[in-house]
Amino acid sequence: MHTYTNLQLQRLALAQQGLLGAAYFGGGITGTLAAIEHLGYVQIDTIARVERAHHHVLWSRVPDYRSPYLNQLLAERQIFEYWFHAASYLPMRDYRFTQRRMAAARDSAQSWHSEISPALMQDILQKVRDEGPLRVRDLEGHKTKGGTWWNWGPGKRALEKLFFQGDLMVSQRIGMEKVYDLKERILPPDLDTRAPDLADYATYLLRSNLRAHGLITFEQLSHLHNDKALKSSLRELLAAQIASGEISALTDCGIPNAYKATAALAISPIASPTVHLLSPFDNAVIHRKRLQQLFGFDYKLECYVPAAKRQYGYFCLPVLFGERFIGRIDCKAHRQAKRLEVMRFHLEGEMPDSDTFAAPFRAKLQQFAEFNGCEAVVFQEECTSDWLEGCG
């Protein structure tokens, strides 16, 4: 058992996320790949209030990130698209660890994937073999012996099952529209595709989370994994690595069942705190309970909450300043008008010193506006205050 201060653990978690200091992963497409490989996944999301989550997460860590990089990395077979806890980009090296979910999808009795005609699935596979990559729209009006495929009907569900069970992969996205191709045309020929056993998969989950987060909890490790055998394997692995000294159980940190790599070094304080406006789906904040336990930041995405019950706004972004989550900001990108509108801005806890916060905050807002294809930052009147006058 080891005891660490809360601040030490916060620094470790943020450093492992690449959110302390500048250009932790490097720049350009090389830095983009390094970030995805280190984080283990980057979640894909369709909400476009501001730039979509997969681009936003990478922009927060790779200063010169560009959205075409993801399609380029897909084409180079460096990453692939599949399901983590949600739709995500993952490092190609981790492909084999998706096969447990693929096998489950192949045998799934869930209503969305049930009663799908095997003959229809074979027709779609043959169409891809003969005609090349396709999108859902390519099924519309396409005649088969059984009738017509149509967008939200059997054809779409068959296509998605072929994706989830691993017969088809995403070769690129055109906007948010997926383009599917045969897995044998996408997987590198020398890739390890062996299905992992339970112990292999547990090791993958532990190593990935330790690498990306520094501090982990058992709840985080087993998130959305309801397999009792897997949870048992994870507990056995944790016990073995604690006994060998590879990881340390944490005490007196206010977080139950928390662990860190024993060899992880203490992170020195940063001289010049940076400002981050993070996506609600950012890897650093996606485990809401861990976020609250470690940083005391109680965060909830309110776009799914009725408007009258929202406390902070439709799509508030967590605001990180150095080692502290200091508030949240609700923005909307008006791309045609080229302005980023700030509807609400909430500061929480101890007020940051305006002399050290105002300038980097103003600069980050302008950078975020440009990232969203906007030129100006505009505050709604109710957002203004004496403090914000220096920031807006």
BELJOBEL-V611064 format. One record per residue. N is the residue number from 1. SS is DSSP state (2 for helix, 1 for strand, 0 for the rest). PSI is psi in whole degrees, -180 to 180 (999 if undefined). D_LAST is the distance of its C-alpha to the last C-alpha in whole Angstrom. Layout:
BEGIN
n:N ss:SS psi:PSI d_last:D_LAST
n:N ss:SS psi:PSI d_last:D_LAST
END
This chain:
BEGIN
n:1 ss:0 psi:138 d_last:48
n:2 ss:1 psi:149 d_last:45
n:3 ss:1 psi:132 d_last:42
n:4 ss:0 psi:151 d_last:39
n:5 ss:0 psi:156 d_last:36
n:6 ss:2 psi:-40 d_last:33
n:7 ss:2 psi:-39 d_last:30
n:8 ss:2 psi:-42 d_last:33
n:9 ss:2 psi:-37 d_last:33
n:10 ss:2 psi:-46 d_last:29
n:11 ss:2 psi:-42 d_last:29
n:12 ss:2 psi:-48 d_last:32
n:13 ss:2 psi:-44 d_last:30
n:14 ss:2 psi:-37 d_last:27
n:15 ss:2 psi:-43 d_last:29
n:16 ss:2 psi:-23 d_last:31
n:17 ss:0 psi:-3 d_last:29
n:18 ss:0 psi:27 d_last:27
n:19 ss:0 psi:7 d_last:24
n:20 ss:0 psi:129 d_last:25
n:21 ss:0 psi:178 d_last:24
n:22 ss:0 psi:145 d_last:24
n:23 ss:0 psi:49 d_last:26
n:24 ss:0 psi:-35 d_last:28
n:25 ss:0 psi:2 d_last:30
n:26 ss:0 psi:-168 d_last:30
n:27 ss:0 psi:176 d_last:29
n:28 ss:2 psi:-159 d_last:30
n:29 ss:2 psi:-28 d_last:32
n:30 ss:2 psi:-44 d_last:34
n:31 ss:2 psi:-34 d_last:31
n:32 ss:2 psi:-46 d_last:30
n:33 ss:2 psi:-43 d_last:34
n:34 ss:2 psi:-39 d_last:34
n:35 ss:2 psi:-45 d_last:31
n:36 ss:2 psi:-42 d_last:33
n:37 ss:2 psi:-37 d_last:36
n:38 ss:2 psi:-45 d_last:35
n:39 ss:2 psi:-27 d_last:33
n:40 ss:0 psi:-28 d_last:36
n:41 ss:0 psi:159 d_last:34
n:42 ss:1 psi:123 d_last:31
n:43 ss:1 psi:139 d_last:31
n:44 ss:0 psi:134 d_last:30
n:45 ss:0 psi:151 d_last:29
n:46 ss:0 psi:-14 d_last:29
n:47 ss:0 psi:129 d_last:25
n:48 ss:0 psi:27 d_last:23
n:49 ss:0 psi:-46 d_last:20
n:50 ss:0 psi:-175 d_last:18
n:51 ss:0 psi:142 d_last:21
n:52 ss:0 psi:155 d_last:24
n:53 ss:2 psi:-43 d_last:24
n:54 ss:2 psi:-36 d_last:27
n:55 ss:2 psi:-40 d_last:25
n:56 ss:2 psi:-45 d_last:22
n:57 ss:2 psi:-43 d_last:24
n:58 ss:2 psi:-39 d_last:25
n:59 ss:2 psi:-34 d_last:22
n:60 ss:0 psi:-17 d_last:21
n:61 ss:0 psi:-21 d_last:24
n:62 ss:0 psi:102 d_last:25
n:63 ss:0 psi:-36 d_last:22
n:64 ss:0 psi:31 d_last:24
n:65 ss:0 psi:142 d_last:25
n:66 ss:0 psi:140 d_last:26
n:67 ss:0 psi:-31 d_last:27
n:68 ss:2 psi:-14 d_last:31
n:69 ss:2 psi:-35 d_last:31
n:70 ss:2 psi:-46 d_last:33
n:71 ss:2 psi:-35 d_last:35
n:72 ss:2 psi:-43 d_last:36
n:73 ss:2 psi:-34 d_last:37
n:74 ss:2 psi:-46 d_last:39
n:75 ss:2 psi:-33 d_last:41
n:76 ss:0 psi:0 d_last:42
n:77 ss:0 psi:30 d_last:43
n:78 ss:0 psi:-27 d_last:40
n:79 ss:1 psi:167 d_last:39
n:80 ss:1 psi:165 d_last:40
n:81 ss:1 psi:129 d_last:38
n:82 ss:1 psi:-160 d_last:40
n:83 ss:1 psi:127 d_last:39
n:84 ss:0 psi:-102 d_last:38
n:85 ss:0 psi:-9 d_last:37
n:86 ss:0 psi:178 d_last:35
n:87 ss:1 psi:132 d_last:35
n:88 ss:1 psi:160 d_last:34
n:89 ss:1 psi:133 d_last:35
n:90 ss:1 psi:156 d_last:37
n:91 ss:1 psi:138 d_last:39
n:92 ss:2 psi:-30 d_last:42
n:93 ss:2 psi:-22 d_last:44
n:94 ss:2 psi:11 d_last:43
n:95 ss:2 psi:-42 d_last:45
n:96 ss:2 psi:-26 d_last:48
n:97 ss:2 psi:-4 d_last:46
n:98 ss:2 psi:-7 d_last:45
n:99 ss:2 psi:-22 d_last:49
n:100 ss:2 psi:-44 d_last:49
n:101 ss:2 psi:-37 d_last:47
n:102 ss:2 psi:-43 d_last:49
n:103 ss:2 psi:-40 d_last:52
n:104 ss:2 psi:-40 d_last:51
n:105 ss:2 psi:-36 d_last:50
n:106 ss:2 psi:-33 d_last:53
n:107 ss:0 psi:9 d_last:55
n:108 ss:0 psi:139 d_last:52
n:109 ss:0 psi:11 d_last:53
n:110 ss:0 psi:148 d_last:50
n:111 ss:2 psi:-37 d_last:50
n:112 ss:2 psi:-32 d_last:48
n:113 ss:2 psi:9 d_last:50
n:114 ss:0 psi:161 d_last:53
n:115 ss:0 psi:35 d_last:56
n:116 ss:0 psi:127 d_last:54
n:117 ss:0 psi:123 d_last:57
n:118 ss:2 psi:-34 d_last:58
n:119 ss:2 psi:-39 d_last:60
n:120 ss:2 psi:-42 d_last:56
n:121 ss:2 psi:-41 d_last:55
n:122 ss:2 psi:-37 d_last:57
n:123 ss:2 psi:-41 d_last:57
n:124 ss:2 psi:-44 d_last:53
n:125 ss:2 psi:-42 d_last:54
n:126 ss:2 psi:-38 d_last:57
n:127 ss:2 psi:-42 d_last:54
n:128 ss:2 psi:-41 d_last:52
n:129 ss:2 psi:-43 d_last:55
n:130 ss:2 psi:-36 d_last:56
n:131 ss:2 psi:-9 d_last:53
n:132 ss:0 psi:-172 d_last:51
n:133 ss:0 psi:148 d_last:47
n:134 ss:1 psi:161 d_last:46
n:135 ss:0 psi:169 d_last:43
n:136 ss:2 psi:-40 d_last:44
n:137 ss:2 psi:-24 d_last:44
n:138 ss:2 psi:-13 d_last:47
n:139 ss:2 psi:-19 d_last:49
n:140 ss:0 psi:126 d_last:49
n:141 ss:0 psi:1 d_last:52
n:142 ss:0 psi:123 d_last:54
n:143 ss:1 psi:137 d_last:57
n:144 ss:1 psi:176 d_last:59
n:145 ss:0 psi:-29 d_last:62
n:146 ss:0 psi:-3 d_last:61
n:147 ss:1 psi:-141 d_last:59
n:148 ss:1 psi:134 d_last:55
n:149 ss:0 psi:145 d_last:52
n:150 ss:0 psi:162 d_last:49
n:151 ss:0 psi:-56 d_last:45
n:152 ss:0 psi:21 d_last:45
n:153 ss:0 psi:-150 d_last:48
n:154 ss:2 psi:-35 d_last:51
n:155 ss:2 psi:-45 d_last:50
n:156 ss:2 psi:-44 d_last:46
n:157 ss:2 psi:-37 d_last:47
n:158 ss:2 psi:-41 d_last:50
n:159 ss:2 psi:-44 d_last:48
n:160 ss:2 psi:-36 d_last:45
n:161 ss:2 psi:-39 d_last:48
n:162 ss:2 psi:-35 d_last:49
n:163 ss:2 psi:-50 d_last:46
n:164 ss:2 psi:-31 d_last:46
n:165 ss:0 psi:3 d_last:49
n:166 ss:0 psi:5 d_last:49
n:167 ss:0 psi:-34 d_last:51
n:168 ss:1 psi:150 d_last:48
n:169 ss:1 psi:164 d_last:45
n:170 ss:1 psi:121 d_last:41
n:171 ss:1 psi:-27 d_last:42
n:172 ss:1 psi:170 d_last:38
n:173 ss:1 psi:137 d_last:36
n:174 ss:1 psi:101 d_last:35
n:175 ss:0 psi:-122 d_last:32
n:176 ss:0 psi:5 d_last:32
n:177 ss:1 psi:126 d_last:36
n:178 ss:1 psi:142 d_last:38
n:179 ss:1 psi:123 d_last:41
n:180 ss:1 psi:145 d_last:44
n:181 ss:1 psi:169 d_last:47
n:182 ss:1 psi:142 d_last:50
n:183 ss:2 psi:-33 d_last:49
n:184 ss:2 psi:-17 d_last:52
n:185 ss:2 psi:-13 d_last:50
n:186 ss:2 psi:-41 d_last:47
n:187 ss:0 psi:133 d_last:48
n:188 ss:0 psi:143 d_last:49
n:189 ss:0 psi:-26 d_last:53
n:190 ss:0 psi:12 d_last:53
n:191 ss:0 psi:138 d_last:50
n:192 ss:0 psi:114 d_last:52
n:193 ss:0 psi:17 d_last:52
n:194 ss:0 psi:134 d_last:54
n:195 ss:0 psi:132 d_last:53
n:196 ss:0 psi:147 d_last:52
n:197 ss:0 psi:-179 d_last:54
n:198 ss:2 psi:-42 d_last:53
n:199 ss:2 psi:-40 d_last:53
n:200 ss:2 psi:-44 d_last:51
n:201 ss:2 psi:-40 d_last:48
n:202 ss:2 psi:-42 d_last:48
n:203 ss:2 psi:-41 d_last:47
n:204 ss:2 psi:-47 d_last:45
n:205 ss:2 psi:-43 d_last:43
n:206 ss:2 psi:-49 d_last:43
n:207 ss:2 psi:-43 d_last:42
n:208 ss:2 psi:-45 d_last:39
n:209 ss:2 psi:-40 d_last:38
n:210 ss:2 psi:-43 d_last:38
n:211 ss:2 psi:-43 d_last:37
n:212 ss:2 psi:-28 d_last:34
n:213 ss:2 psi:-16 d_last:33
n:214 ss:0 psi:-65 d_last:35
n:215 ss:1 psi:132 d_last:36
n:216 ss:1 psi:160 d_last:37
n:217 ss:1 psi:158 d_last:39
n:218 ss:2 psi:-37 d_last:42
n:219 ss:2 psi:-39 d_last:40
n:220 ss:2 psi:-44 d_last:38
n:221 ss:2 psi:-40 d_last:41
n:222 ss:0 psi:13 d_last:42
n:223 ss:0 psi:124 d_last:40
n:224 ss:0 psi:11 d_last:41
n:225 ss:0 psi:105 d_last:44
n:226 ss:0 psi:3 d_last:47
n:227 ss:0 psi:114 d_last:50
n:228 ss:2 psi:-36 d_last:52
n:229 ss:2 psi:-38 d_last:54
n:230 ss:2 psi:-43 d_last:50
n:231 ss:2 psi:-39 d_last:49
n:232 ss:2 psi:-42 d_last:52
n:233 ss:2 psi:-38 d_last:52
n:234 ss:2 psi:-42 d_last:49
n:235 ss:2 psi:-41 d_last:50
n:236 ss:2 psi:-42 d_last:53
n:237 ss:2 psi:-45 d_last:51
n:238 ss:2 psi:-46 d_last:49
n:239 ss:2 psi:-41 d_last:52
n:240 ss:2 psi:-40 d_last:53
n:241 ss:2 psi:-27 d_last:50
n:242 ss:2 psi:-44 d_last:50
n:243 ss:2 psi:-36 d_last:54
n:244 ss:2 psi:-9 d_last:53
n:245 ss:0 psi:5 d_last:50
n:246 ss:0 psi:-37 d_last:48
n:247 ss:1 psi:161 d_last:46
n:248 ss:1 psi:135 d_last:45
n:249 ss:1 psi:138 d_last:45
n:250 ss:1 psi:137 d_last:42
n:251 ss:1 psi:160 d_last:43
n:252 ss:0 psi:27 d_last:41
n:253 ss:0 psi:1 d_last:38
n:254 ss:0 psi:6 d_last:37
n:255 ss:0 psi:114 d_last:38
n:256 ss:0 psi:148 d_last:41
n:257 ss:0 psi:49 d_last:43
n:258 ss:1 psi:148 d_last:40
n:259 ss:1 psi:158 d_last:41
n:260 ss:1 psi:160 d_last:40
n:261 ss:1 psi:131 d_last:42
n:262 ss:0 psi:-36 d_last:44
n:263 ss:0 psi:-8 d_last:43
n:264 ss:0 psi:129 d_last:40
n:265 ss:0 psi:153 d_last:38
n:266 ss:0 psi:138 d_last:36
n:267 ss:0 psi:129 d_last:33
n:268 ss:0 psi:152 d_last:32
n:269 ss:0 psi:146 d_last:28
n:270 ss:0 psi:142 d_last:26
n:271 ss:0 psi:-42 d_last:25
n:272 ss:0 psi:99 d_last:21
n:273 ss:0 psi:140 d_last:19
n:274 ss:0 psi:158 d_last:18
n:275 ss:1 psi:134 d_last:15
n:276 ss:1 psi:133 d_last:16
n:277 ss:1 psi:102 d_last:15
n:278 ss:0 psi:151 d_last:19
n:279 ss:0 psi:147 d_last:21
n:280 ss:0 psi:-20 d_last:23
n:281 ss:0 psi:15 d_last:26
n:282 ss:0 psi:143 d_last:25
n:283 ss:0 psi:-30 d_last:28
n:284 ss:0 psi:-20 d_last:27
n:285 ss:0 psi:-1 d_last:26
n:286 ss:0 psi:-28 d_last:28
n:287 ss:0 psi:89 d_last:31
n:288 ss:2 psi:-41 d_last:29
n:289 ss:2 psi:-44 d_last:32
n:290 ss:2 psi:-39 d_last:32
n:291 ss:2 psi:-44 d_last:28
n:292 ss:2 psi:-41 d_last:29
n:293 ss:2 psi:-41 d_last:32
n:294 ss:2 psi:-41 d_last:31
n:295 ss:2 psi:-6 d_last:27
n:296 ss:0 psi:26 d_last:27
n:297 ss:0 psi:109 d_last:25
n:298 ss:0 psi:101 d_last:26
n:299 ss:0 psi:136 d_last:24
n:300 ss:0 psi:135 d_last:25
n:301 ss:0 psi:123 d_last:24
n:302 ss:0 psi:8 d_last:24
n:303 ss:0 psi:-21 d_last:25
n:304 ss:0 psi:3 d_last:28
n:305 ss:0 psi:137 d_last:28
n:306 ss:0 psi:141 d_last:29
n:307 ss:2 psi:-40 d_last:26
n:308 ss:2 psi:-19 d_last:27
n:309 ss:2 psi:1 d_last:27
n:310 ss:0 psi:136 d_last:24
n:311 ss:0 psi:-35 d_last:22
n:312 ss:0 psi:-22 d_last:19
n:313 ss:0 psi:169 d_last:19
n:314 ss:0 psi:-46 d_last:21
n:315 ss:0 psi:60 d_last:19
n:316 ss:1 psi:137 d_last:17
n:317 ss:1 psi:130 d_last:17
n:318 ss:1 psi:136 d_last:18
n:319 ss:1 psi:117 d_last:15
n:320 ss:1 psi:128 d_last:18
n:321 ss:1 psi:106 d_last:17
n:322 ss:0 psi:-111 d_last:20
n:323 ss:0 psi:4 d_last:23
n:324 ss:1 psi:138 d_last:21
n:325 ss:1 psi:111 d_last:20
n:326 ss:1 psi:-4 d_last:17
n:327 ss:1 psi:-162 d_last:16
n:328 ss:1 psi:151 d_last:15
n:329 ss:1 psi:130 d_last:13
n:330 ss:1 psi:112 d_last:14
n:331 ss:1 psi:159 d_last:13
n:332 ss:1 psi:130 d_last:15
n:333 ss:1 psi:116 d_last:16
n:334 ss:1 psi:89 d_last:17
n:335 ss:0 psi:-38 d_last:19
n:336 ss:0 psi:-38 d_last:21
n:337 ss:0 psi:-8 d_last:18
n:338 ss:0 psi:43 d_last:16
n:339 ss:1 psi:141 d_last:13
n:340 ss:1 psi:116 d_last:11
n:341 ss:1 psi:131 d_last:11
n:342 ss:1 psi:109 d_last:9
n:343 ss:1 psi:-41 d_last:12
n:344 ss:1 psi:146 d_last:12
n:345 ss:1 psi:120 d_last:11
n:346 ss:1 psi:124 d_last:14
n:347 ss:1 psi:143 d_last:15
n:348 ss:0 psi:148 d_last:18
n:349 ss:0 psi:-147 d_last:21
n:350 ss:0 psi:128 d_last:20
n:351 ss:0 psi:129 d_last:17
n:352 ss:0 psi:152 d_last:16
n:353 ss:0 psi:120 d_last:16
n:354 ss:2 psi:-27 d_last:13
n:355 ss:2 psi:-31 d_last:14
n:356 ss:2 psi:-19 d_last:15
n:357 ss:2 psi:-38 d_last:12
n:358 ss:2 psi:-48 d_last:9
n:359 ss:2 psi:-51 d_last:10
n:360 ss:2 psi:-31 d_last:12
n:361 ss:2 psi:-46 d_last:9
n:362 ss:2 psi:-42 d_last:7
n:363 ss:2 psi:-42 d_last:10
n:364 ss:2 psi:-40 d_last:11
n:365 ss:2 psi:-42 d_last:9
n:366 ss:2 psi:-41 d_last:10
n:367 ss:2 psi:-40 d_last:13
n:368 ss:2 psi:-39 d_last:13
n:369 ss:2 psi:-47 d_last:12
n:370 ss:2 psi:-37 d_last:15
n:371 ss:2 psi:-31 d_last:17
n:372 ss:0 psi:11 d_last:17
n:373 ss:0 psi:23 d_last:18
n:374 ss:0 psi:165 d_last:15
n:375 ss:0 psi:-39 d_last:13
n:376 ss:1 psi:152 d_last:10
n:377 ss:1 psi:127 d_last:7
n:378 ss:1 psi:128 d_last:7
n:379 ss:1 psi:134 d_last:7
n:380 ss:0 psi:153 d_last:10
n:381 ss:2 psi:-39 d_last:11
n:382 ss:2 psi:-11 d_last:13
n:383 ss:2 psi:-19 d_last:10
n:384 ss:0 psi:151 d_last:8
n:385 ss:0 psi:170 d_last:10
n:386 ss:2 psi:-38 d_last:10
n:387 ss:2 psi:-41 d_last:9
n:388 ss:2 psi:-19 d_last:6
n:389 ss:2 psi:-33 d_last:6
n:390 ss:0 psi:-6 d_last:6
n:391 ss:0 psi:-27 d_last:4
n:392 ss:0 psi:999 d_last:0
END
